[in-house]
Amino acid sequence: MIKLCWQNYNEIKDQLSIVEKDWLFDKGSLTKRLIELSQNAFSLEILSEKKQFLREDEYTILNISSLQQAWVREVILKGNDTPWVYARSIILSDSIKENDPETLKNIGKQPLGSMLFNRGSFNRSIIEVTRYPKEIISLEYIHTYLWARRSCFKSNTQTILVQEIFLPEFWKANL
């Protein structure tokens, strides 16, 4: 079993470049920044959307039992048709209502960032980062550890864990 060591800004700031700090700890919408960086040539590819059991670091931060399933959405965020970010978002199954257009389960190709930042009803936890091992991501072109960040978004009725893993081509677009 792979254990991830998530750290806050003060614990890791000395290990990051200025560019890495800027992207990893930005509190605004990553989607909005990617749209700007790509000069509106942004797209989203859905890899998977299904109910499943979570990894230890995920059920721990969500404060749920390891026996509880959640709705998991995995997508690739692209700039100029190039994969930049692998995102894994988790919403607790108990707060998913069938046929409710407000839930993660029903947003389709719409970026999650649009839902979270445009509503104003979500509060964001602190951002934590880690080096994400390639073994966790099922993408054949990943050959190294990657910088990743996570935070929880909470409203009165929903808790959503958002994890964003920055792919190698993303950093090339930022140099």
C-alpha positions in Angstrom: 0.0 0.0 0.0 1.3 3.4 -1.0 1.3 6.1 1.7 1.1 9.7 0.7 2.6 12.4 2.9 0.5 15.5 2.5 2.1 18.8 3.7 1.0 22.3 4.2 2.8 25.4 2.9 5.0 26.0 5.9 6.2 22.4 5.9 7.2 22.3 2.2 7.8 25.9 1.0 11.6 25.5 1.0 11.5 22.6 -1.4 9.5 24.4 -4.1 10.4 26.9 -6.8 8.6 30.2 -7.1 6.5 28.8 -10.0 5.6 25.6 -8.1 4.6 27.6 -5.0 2.5 29.9 -7.2 0.5 27.1 -8.8 0.4 24.6 -6.0 -0.8 27.1 -3.3 -3.0 29.4 -5.4 -6.4 29.6 -3.7 -8.4 30.6 -6.8 -9.8 28.4 -9.5 -7.3 26.2 -11.2 -9.7 25.8 -14.1 -9.7 29.6 -14.6 -5.9 29.8 -14.5 -5.6 26.9 -17.0 -8.1 28.6 -19.4 -6.0 31.8 -19.2 -2.7 29.9 -19.6 -4.0 28.1 -22.7 -5.5 31.3 -24.1 -9.0 29.7 -24.0 -7.8 26.4 -25.7 -8.9 24.4 -22.6 -10.7 21.1 -22.6 -11.6 18.4 -20.2 -11.5 14.6 -20.7 -13.5 12.4 -18.4 -11.6 9.2 -17.5 -13.9 7.7 -14.9 -17.0 8.5 -12.9 -18.2 5.9 -10.4 -18.8 4.9 -6.9 -15.8 3.2 -5.2 -13.8 2.6 -2.1 -11.1 5.2 -1.3 -7.5 5.2 -0.5 -6.5 5.6 3.2 -5.4 9.2 2.8 -8.7 10.0 1.2 -11.1 8.4 3.7 -8.9 9.8 6.6 -9.2 13.4 5.5 -12.9 13.0 4.8 -13.4 11.4 8.2 -15.3 8.4 6.9 -15.0 4.7 7.4 -12.8 2.7 5.0 -15.9 0.6 4.3 -17.9 3.6 2.9 -17.9 4.2 -0.8 -17.9 7.6 -2.4 -18.5 9.1 -5.9 -15.1 9.5 -7.6 -14.6 11.6 -10.8 -11.3 11.4 -12.6 -10.5 13.8 -15.4 -7.7 15.2 -17.4 -7.5 19.0 -17.8 -5.9 19.9 -21.1 -4.4 23.1 -22.5 -4.0 23.2 -26.3 -4.9 19.5 -26.4 -2.0 18.6 -24.1 -2.7 16.9 -20.8 -1.7 19.3 -18.0 -3.5 18.1 -14.9 -5.0 14.9 -13.7 -7.8 15.6 -11.2 -9.5 13.2 -8.8 -12.5 14.6 -7.1 -14.5 12.8 -4.5 -18.0 13.5 -3.2 -19.4 11.6 -0.3 -22.1 9.2 -1.6 -24.5 10.2 1.1 -24.8 13.7 -0.2 -25.4 12.6 -3.8 -29.1 12.8 -4.8 -30.2 11.0 -7.9 -31.1 13.4 -10.8 -30.0 16.4 -8.8 -28.2 18.7 -11.3 -26.3 20.3 -8.4 -24.2 17.3 -7.6 -20.8 16.3 -8.9 -22.4 13.1 -10.4 -24.4 15.2 -12.9 -21.9 17.9 -14.1 -20.7 16.0 -17.2 -18.0 17.8 -19.2 -18.4 21.0 -17.1 -15.2 21.6 -15.0 -15.8 21.1 -11.3 -14.0 24.4 -10.7 -16.9 26.3 -12.4 -19.3 24.7 -9.9 -17.2 25.3 -6.8 -16.0 28.8 -7.4 -19.1 30.3 -9.2 -21.6 29.4 -6.5 -19.9 30.9 -3.5 -21.6 28.4 -1.1 -18.4 26.3 -0.7 -15.7 26.9 1.9 -12.2 25.6 1.1 -9.9 24.0 3.5 -6.2 24.6 3.5 -4.2 23.4 0.5 -1.8 20.5 1.1 0.7 19.2 -1.4 2.6 15.9 -1.9 4.8 14.1 -4.4 2.3 11.8 -6.1 3.7 8.5 -7.2 3.1 7.3 -10.8 1.7 4.0 -9.5 -1.5 5.7 -8.3 -2.2 7.2 -11.7 -3.1 4.8 -14.5 -1.7 7.0 -17.3 1.0 5.2 -19.3 3.0 8.3 -20.1 3.7 9.1 -16.4 7.2 8.0 -15.4 8.0 9.9 -12.3 6.6 11.4 -9.1 4.4 14.5 -9.7 3.5 17.5 -7.6 -0.1 17.3 -6.4 -2.3 19.4 -4.2 -5.6 18.7 -2.4 -8.2 20.6 -0.5 -11.8 20.0 0.7 -14.7 22.1 -0.3 -17.6 22.1 2.0 -21.1 23.5 1.8 -24.1 22.8 4.1 -25.0 19.7 2.1 -21.8 18.5 0.4 -18.2 17.7 1.0 -15.9 17.4 -2.0 -12.3 16.5 -1.9 -10.4 17.8 -4.9 -6.9 16.5 -5.8 -5.0 18.0 -8.7 -1.9 16.3 -10.0 0.3 18.5 -12.2 1.6 16.5 -15.2 5.1 17.0 -16.8 3.8 18.9 -19.8 2.1 21.4 -17.6 5.4 22.5 -16.1 6.9 22.8 -19.6 4.1 25.2 -20.5 5.0 27.4 -17.5 8.8 27.8 -18.1 
